[in-house]
């Protein structure tokens, strides 16, 4: 085999050598991305309101572009304003489609700022709700990188280091998120998904088990996550049984699609 | 060479250099002057690529004169070019060039019957008509200009106006063209070409009666111009006056017997009047005179087809396609004719060619699907219907036919993945493309995707990957084409559709983007996009309609709702949504700014001031929030504070809106020089009615009423419905009357 970029000889099945992979700048380029997945570009560029002093020829309130997120990130980092930084990261990643719950099928925007935001947060910046939410979202970005990079046929040593780094960053972020009581269960369930993506399905099921009490309506997302894990592990009946615990009115589009697919496959 | 000859030669060289140094307008004016001196009446003049093309006439002869300073035109090619142009207009060709024609080229001119004046003949003409002195004066003028002396041009004003008209028409600014024509016709009211252009401009603006009036005026001035008669025909066609229209084309053909466009339109009119045999006769003549004219051949086919002469019609369509394979109309008629003749497989191939020529036309995909279904190719039909429905969900029948066909084929159910050897190879290509893209090797990534497609042409994922790489490279149109094919090949439709929509929106095709969303499965994402697109198009009510009843909402839906409510002027409701968003994301200056604006319009000025103050404290670079805080202070009568905030906004981001607000605030403080400079700065950034109106107010306050009137009128020219400028103009007019 030979590296598809430089042609150097590689091991059987390896498409890219570690030297070429060293020039990988944004690890999110390994994650499926979309042009404007949550209409986020539109909201950033047309989502700010501007008042006009009359008399005006058109409307007295117009849509503007607001503050460039890249500039705001830089100024917050320079000012070391922890509270505002946490709020910014939380809102920016939410707008970019990174939820508190991790599912694995998320599509992130094709914008380098997403990775700039995630990589500029080193951990331990602040406390409170906003930082808790920001941490979960940061952890989810790292987990998505793990999920999508793990199956790639690239140099084994490089891949191993890469996966270890992003797994650790995700774990650290989930620990920080866990410190906010209201977010601790979500943090555990996201960690379970990370384990699944690292090939540890049983461990994932174990982590979700204590969260899956169907008598509490708040637990429905965790039950759906268990179904997702069981499905990926090939235990389709188990997955369907989990989904049967979720009342139809509590099913989101993802859960409904999974249920239909599992039923069709029967 | 004697001394005299040497001086003469230097003098000639100076004259030729002067001619070559003239700018395009001045050169054209000069040539008009020369031709007029030669006793010809110049009836039209344009500049094309620095070449002056003049229409002139004397007694019964009409000429087309091409005057060029480009050396490549002093050649056999130049002679052919002028001959072809002249032939097309039924005129005699004349070529004037500033370079030499060699003996062979002069013989070629004779052979082609082109009257040619090369460098030496041209110099003789200039001397004969004593035009060398003005040329040398022009050299002196340029020297004076270089030295900084002001020179007032007094000649060529009409020509420069006509040039402005042409430019405006080329850019489809017909209203501007009409304004320039008014001025041109003030100078030369009997200029038939100006009237004809006026008619063309009115026609383009849909003001058909005025167009008719103008073209009649052109014909009254000169009734032997074929183009004016032709245009009269076109205008009458718009008015549905077929009999008179036919008469106009006949007149055009009397003055220019084989005028192609008049022949085409005459045939079309006859066809519309159901005089098919006569229409066919005209088209037969045309095909004989102009055997390479695809439109004539195509129209002949259409007439034959309507007369039930299918086989002959098909021959006509095939002859067009053979000559011009991208002529979609011909392909469509050919496919239709084949269908009607029962040649189903050939019809499918013909529709495929049509689709290949225009891949984004939903109606063609629909017709291909129908043909495939008729030929029993149900799977292929389902895919064609899918593409059609994706491209234009509103197209009648597209969605229903797609669903019917999908159901018939069972394609609605997802297939179980299986990893054959072929699949593994496809996966390898796709992984390679992904990795190469990730390290920025875009060309290589594209090649891998292409290899994948050549190995497995139906690998939808390869088209998606290719589109992703093309997007990274900024090749948006190609990315759109690749995504469209991905849909055809059964890619995950919703995601691909959303990406297609994003790219279409990015290209500014917002209505098209909305149509794509209309048939997408409902999701938060689709709803937000529809809402924001409607808002962008200024349709706040429609934007609001797209959103579901309010409940637990994700961030994007809530923000879109707030923006739509603000746009629809339901500010109290917008405030309610924004308050809850601010609770969820505290410390967001973006949301504080939006809430501040909502509060200002809900009349809660003090709270608006507090919230906007917090916004600029949290993010001192938030220019919108500084602007909005300034506006709130202004409303509260705190002009000094308002002035400070608005200046801060301008300092951060010099946007015209901020400058206009600052100007109004400065007017409020009676700070006229400041206001004037703000309005002028706004005008430089984005010329608009508001800046002109503001400058008018400044002038009026300085008692410069005539200037104020000019400025208000200029504002109204840009925005006739601008109320304040209307009042201001009326007031100043009254004052000026009193004076």
Contacts between the chains, C-beta under 8 A, distances in Angstrom:
chain1	res1	chain2	res2	distance
A	4	B	432	4.5
A	4	B	435	6.6
A	4	B	436	6.1
A	4	B	444	7.2
A	4	B	448	7.0
A	5	B	435	7.4
A	5	B	436	6.1
A	5	B	439	6.3
A	5	B	441	5.7
A	5	B	444	6.8
A	15	B	428	7.0
A	15	B	431	5.8
A	15	B	432	5.4
A	15	B	435	6.0
A	16	B	432	8.0
A	16	B	435	4.8
A	16	B	439	7.8
A	20	B	439	5.9
A	21	B	435	7.8
A	21	B	439	7.1
A	23	B	439	4.9
A	23	B	440	7.2
A	24	B	438	5.7
A	24	B	439	5.5
A	25	B	440	7.4
A	26	B	438	7.9
A	29	B	437	6.7
A	29	B	438	3.9
A	30	B	434	7.1
A	30	B	438	5.6
A	33	B	468	7.3
A	34	B	495	6.6
A	34	B	498	6.6
A	34	B	499	5.5
A	34	B	502	7.3
A	35	B	471	6.4
A	35	B	498	8.0
A	35	B	499	5.0
A	35	B	502	3.8
A	35	B	503	6.1
A	35	B	506	7.4
A	36	B	498	8.0
A	36	B	502	4.2
A	36	B	505	7.7
A	36	B	506	8.0
A	37	B	498	7.3
A	37	B	525	7.4
A	38	B	525	6.3
A	38	B	528	7.4
A	38	B	556	5.4
A	39	B	525	6.8
A	39	B	528	4.7
A	39	B	529	4.9
A	39	B	532	5.8
A	39	B	556	5.9
A	39	B	560	7.6
A	40	B	556	7.3
A	41	B	502	7.9
A	42	B	505	7.5
A	42	B	529	7.3
A	42	B	532	4.8
A	42	B	536	7.9
A	43	B	528	7.9
A	43	B	532	7.1
A	43	B	556	6.2
A	43	B	559	6.0
A	43	B	560	7.3
A	46	B	532	6.5
A	46	B	535	7.1
A	46	B	536	6.3
A	46	B	563	7.9
A	47	B	559	6.1
A	47	B	563	6.4
A	47	B	590	7.2
A	47	B	594	7.8
A	48	B	590	6.5
A	48	B	593	6.3
A	48	B	594	7.1
A	48	B	624	4.8
A	49	B	563	7.3
A	49	B	566	6.0
A	49	B	593	6.8
A	49	B	594	5.3
A	49	B	597	4.0
A	49	B	598	7.8
A	49	B	624	7.2
A	49	B	628	7.4
A	50	B	597	7.7
A	50	B	624	5.3
A	50	B	627	6.0
A	50	B	628	6.7
A	50	B	657	5.9
A	51	B	597	5.8
A	51	B	600	6.2
A	51	B	627	6.9
A	51	B	628	4.8
A	51	B	631	4.0
A	51	B	632	7.5
A	51	B	661	7.8
A	52	B	631	7.4
A	52	B	657	6.4
A	52	B	660	7.3
A	52	B	661	6.4
A	53	B	631	5.6
A	53	B	634	5.7
A	53	B	660	7.6
A	53	B	661	4.6
A	53	B	664	4.3
A	53	B	665	6.5
A	54	B	664	7.6
A	54	B	724	7.7
A	55	B	690	7.9
A	55	B	693	7.3
A	55	B	722	8.0
A	55	B	723	7.1
A	55	B	724	3.5
A	56	B	660	7.9
A	56	B	690	6.0
A	57	B	688	7.3
A	57	B	689	4.7
A	57	B	690	5.4
A	57	B	693	7.7
A	57	B	719	4.6
A	57	B	721	7.8
A	57	B	722	4.3
A	57	B	725	7.7
A	61	B	566	6.3
A	61	B	567	7.8
A	61	B	597	6.3
A	61	B	601	6.7
A	62	B	657	6.6
A	63	B	535	6.8
A	63	B	536	7.7
A	63	B	563	7.0
A	63	B	567	7.8
A	64	B	624	5.1
A	64	B	655	7.9
A	64	B	657	7.7
A	65	B	624	7.9
A	66	B	590	5.4
A	66	B	593	7.2
A	66	B	622	7.3
A	66	B	624	5.7
A	67	B	589	6.8
A	67	B	590	6.9
A	67	B	619	5.7
A	67	B	621	6.0
A	67	B	622	5.0
A	67	B	623	7.6
A	67	B	624	7.7
A	71	B	621	6.2
A	72	B	589	7.9
A	72	B	619	6.2
A	72	B	621	7.3
A	75	B	619	7.4
A	75	B	620	7.9
A	75	B	621	6.2
A	83	B	587	5.9
A	84	B	587	5.1
A	84	B	618	5.9
A	84	B	619	7.9
A	87	B	585	6.2
A	87	B	586	6.3
A	87	B	587	3.8
A	87	B	588	5.8
A	88	B	587	7.9
A	88	B	588	7.4
A	90	B	585	6.8
A	91	B	555	7.3
A	91	B	585	4.7
A	91	B	588	5.3
A	91	B	590	7.7
A	94	B	555	5.1
A	94	B	585	7.8
A	95	B	555	6.2
A	95	B	556	6.8
A	107	B	495	6.6
A	110	B	468	7.8
A	110	B	471	6.6
A	110	B	472	7.3
A	130	B	585	7.7
A	130	B	586	7.2
A	130	B	587	7.1
A	152	B	431	6.3
A	152	B	434	7.7
A	152	B	435	6.9
A	153	B	428	7.6
A	153	B	431	5.9
A	154	B	435	6.8
A	253	B	523	6.4
A	261	B	414	6.7
A	264	B	413	6.1
A	264	B	414	7.4
A	265	B	416	7.3
